[in-house]
Amino acid sequence: MATPFVDGDVDEPAIVSNIRRWIQAGVGGVVALGSNGEAPLIDEHESDRVIGAARNAVPRDKLLIAGTGRESTRATIDATRRAAALGADAALVRTPSYFKGRMTPDAFVLHYRAVADASPIPIVLYNYPAVTGVNLTPETVARLAEHPNIVGIKETGTDAAQLSAFVDATPARFSVIAGTAPTFFAALAVGAVGGILAAACVVPEVCITLYELASGGRAAEARALQRRLTPLAKMVTTTYGVPGLKAAMDLNGYRGGAPRLPLSPAPAEAIEHIRAELARLRESS
């Protein structure tokens, strides 16, 4: 989920309002403080407020996953324990990346095993090479999947071969989750079990329908829906980023609001581009 702000502060009522609509649409749960939640721009006290507000709105029969990745293992453990105390069901832990040259497979294994050992809730790995500049390889993920408290991975990338390799290298209990809507159908086709998608902040019903079609063996219909969803999905990620996502939410009746500096609001031409694509998607659905 995106994190709404009001007058520069976390807007807890808007969080609750958005989540209630997403739950009503039928999502299986919510991720707070992921990349699209502007997690790197939010301080520790605010992070706890976001998780607390989300937990108040997410029913107990739905998942609340909290992003708790930090650059140090110690800080990640602390954030994960706090998230657990606030009621998160699992933690989404991005790869540390500041010291890129030192982030070897062995370093990742040491980091994630230490976090998983200390965490009271299950750990979901978070791989996002386009942003972090580092990559969890299938071999590394296979080693980490041996840990009983590491239960899955969110793969935010377009490499279907790597995603398929994650599926092949890990046990059935380990969940491989698509992290990008433009490749959602392809990910499901090679064994992903679901998606954590920015586009679902804007058009959750479309994402759910795509998942149901693919899971139900209706590949041609799923592929056709993917083709219709992809232009909007790209706009709210690679093209316009978080500002575009928040603008799209505002246009579709959610409470996105302005991003936090140094991010700037989407310009007028971007908003009109998104508006037109939303209208096209509605007409084709």
Secondary structure, DSSP 8 states (H G I E B T S, - for coil): ----EETTEE-HHHHHHHHHHHHHHT-SEEEESSGGGTGGGS-HHHHHHHHHHHHHHS-TTSEEEEE---SSHHHHHHHHHHHHHTT-SEEEEE---TTGGG--HHHHHHHHHHHHHH-SS-EEEEE-HHHHS----HHHHHHHTTSTTEEEEEE-SS-HHHHHHHHHHS-TTSEEEE--GGGHHHHHHTT--EE--GGGGT-HHHHHHHHHHHHTT-HHHHHHHHHHHHHHHHIIIIITHHHHHHHHHHHTTS------TTS----HHHHHHHHHHHHHHHHH-
